[in-house]
Amino acid sequence: MGSIASILLMILNVIWFIVLVHVIMSWLLSFQILNMRQPLVAQIWYGLNRLLEPIYGPIRRFLPPMGGLDLAPLILLLGVAALQIVITRNMGAIG
């Protein structure tokens, strides 16, 4: 059971990294440091959006409108961190 918990922690770490890349990339696009006319940037951006929108959608439906401020990535990161804590605290009880 410990190996399953380790695999889950690894998957949660990958999700954490992908969300952070998406947030940082959205900031760089907003401040026009990155340009969507570059094919690689556009491909990465659309890929990240297609990957994360199914996760952000239910979170956005739950959150009230914030006037242009998207808190879905923050809620997702908090949820990932909470799951990591729960898994690591219960690894001793499992094994």
N, C-alpha and C positions, 0 to 999 in steps of 0.2 A: 504493500500500500504506500510505502514511502516513495517508491519510484513514480507512482501515479501523481502524488502530491508534488514531486519535483518537476514533472512534466507540466502540470497545471501552472506552477510558478513560472516556468520558462515561457509558456504561452502568454501569461499575464504580463511578463516583462516585454515580450514582443509587442503586445497591444499597447502598452505604455509608450514604447519607443515610437510606434507608428502614429499615435495620437499627438505626441510632442512634435514629430516632424510635420504633421498636418497643420498644427497651430503655428509653428514657426514659419512655415511656408506661406500660410495665409497672411501673416504679418508682413513678410517680405514682398508679397504681391500687393498688399494694400499700400505700402510705402514705395512702390514701384522700383524696388531693388531688383526683383525678378520680373521678367516679361513673359506674358502668356504667348507671345508670338514665337518664342523659341520652342521648337518641337519637343525637346526633352522635358522642359519645364511643364509644358501643357500635358504631356503624357503622364508625368508623375502626378500632377495635380488632379487630373481626371481619374487616374487609378486610385489615388487616396480617397477621393470623394466617393467613388463607387464602392470602395471597401468599407468606409466609415458611415455612410449615410444610413444603411439599415440599422446601425447601432444608435446613431444620433436621432433618428426619426422618433422612436418611442420616448426618448428623453425630452425632446422638444415639445411633444404633445403634453407631457406632464408639467413642464415649466410654464409659468405665465409669460406673456410678452414682455420683453425687457427693453424695447425701443432700439432695436438694432444690435444689442449686445447678446452674443450667443454663448450661453453658459453650458451647453451640452458637453463640450470637451472637458470642462472642469468637473462636471458631475461624473462623467465617465472615468476620469483619472482618479477621483475620490473613490468610486466604486471599485476600480481595479486595486487601489491601495488597500481598501478595506478587505477585499477578498484575499489579498496576499497576507495580510495580518491574520485573518481567520485560518488560512491554510497552515501558516508557519506555527501558530499557537497550538493547533490541533494535530500536528505531525507526531508529537510524542504520544498522544492518546491513540492514534491510529496504529502506529508500529509497535 
